[in-house]
């Protein structure tokens, strides 16, 4: 049976997030260690906007800053917009790429709606489940 794909909706709000960041990594700390978080570790990750889950692990979103050379950050525009690469034209292609970002796009699949924080359907980052390693 074929999986129903998401349909991208909305218009670009010009936030520039996709032009400034190469990737977004969602991590859970500690991931593999059975050792609990120390108060010092908890403070360290909290200062980086980590959120402590019910399992006493921290959920953290790390943005990989890698600004595009063609993006004018002051003018908030692309210097090669008409000739930009196809991957730029197609971005975003999945909801996971924009959840928790200022992007105004959103995705729909049936009744499900997931989008950037600038969309009518803002969705916080979704973290993959952590396997119990005890």
C-alpha positions in Angstrom: 0.0 0.0 0.0 1.4 3.4 -1.0 1.9 5.9 1.8 0.0 9.1 1.5 2.4 12.0 0.9 2.2 15.4 2.5 1.1 18.4 0.4 3.0 21.6 1.0 0.8 24.7 1.6 1.3 28.4 2.1 3.6 31.1 0.8 7.2 32.1 1.9 7.2 34.7 4.6 10.8 35.7 3.8 12.1 34.7 7.3 15.4 33.5 5.7 15.7 30.5 7.9 16.3 28.1 5.0 19.0 30.4 3.7 20.8 30.6 7.0 20.8 27.1 8.3 22.0 23.9 6.7 20.3 21.5 9.0 18.4 21.0 12.2 19.4 18.1 14.5 17.1 16.9 17.3 18.9 15.1 20.0 18.1 13.5 23.3 20.7 13.6 26.1 21.8 11.3 27.5 20.9 9.1 24.6 22.7 5.8 25.1 24.0 6.2 28.7 22.0 4.7 31.5 23.5 7.4 33.8 21.0 10.1 34.9 21.5 13.8 34.2 23.5 15.5 36.8 22.3 19.0 37.9 25.2 20.5 36.1 24.3 18.7 32.8 20.7 19.7 33.2 21.7 23.4 33.6 24.1 23.2 30.7 21.3 21.9 28.3 18.6 24.1 29.8 20.7 27.2 28.9 20.6 25.9 25.3 16.8 25.7 25.4 16.8 22.0 26.2 13.5 20.6 27.7 13.5 17.9 30.2 11.2 15.0 29.4 9.2 12.7 31.7 12.1 10.1 31.2 14.6 12.6 32.7 16.3 13.1 29.4 16.8 16.5 27.8 15.4 17.2 24.3 17.4 19.7 22.4 17.2 21.1 18.9 20.5 22.2 17.3 20.5 24.4 14.2 23.5 24.0 11.9 24.4 27.6 11.0 25.7 27.6 7.4 24.5 30.8 5.7 24.2 30.8 1.9 26.6 33.2 0.2 23.7 34.4 -2.1 21.5 35.5 0.9 21.6 39.2 1.8 20.8 39.0 5.5 20.3 42.8 5.9 17.9 43.0 2.9 16.5 39.6 3.8 16.5 38.5 0.1 18.3 36.2 -2.2 20.8 37.8 -4.6 20.2 35.0 -7.2 16.5 34.4 -6.6 15.5 34.1 -10.3 18.5 31.6 -10.9 18.5 29.9 -7.5 19.1 26.1 -7.4 16.1 23.8 -7.7 16.6 22.5 -4.2 16.0 26.1 -2.9 12.8 26.3 -5.0 11.6 23.0 -3.6 12.4 23.7 0.0 10.8 22.6 2.3 9.8 19.1 1.2 8.8 17.6 4.6 7.3 19.0 7.7 10.3 17.9 9.8 12.5 20.4 8.0 10.5 23.4 9.3 8.9 22.4 12.6 10.1 24.8 15.3 11.4 27.3 12.8 9.9 30.7 11.8 8.9 29.3 8.4 5.3 30.0 7.2 4.8 26.9 5.1 2.8 24.0 6.4 2.0 20.5 5.3 -1.3 18.6 5.1 -2.0 14.9 4.9 -5.6 14.1 5.4 -6.7 15.9 8.6 -3.1 16.2 9.8 -1.5 19.6 9.6 2.1 20.4 10.6 4.1 23.6 9.9 6.6 26.1 10.9 6.0 28.5 13.8 5.1 31.3 11.3 2.3 29.2 9.7 -1.4 28.8 10.6 -0.5 25.3 12.0 2.7 25.9 14.1 4.2 22.6 15.3 7.0 22.3 17.8 9.9 20.0 16.9 9.1 16.3 17.1 11.7 14.2 18.7 12.1 10.5 17.8 11.3 8.1 20.6 14.2 7.0 22.8 14.6 3.2 23.1 14.8 2.0 26.7 18.4 0.8 27.2 18.1 -0.4 30.8 
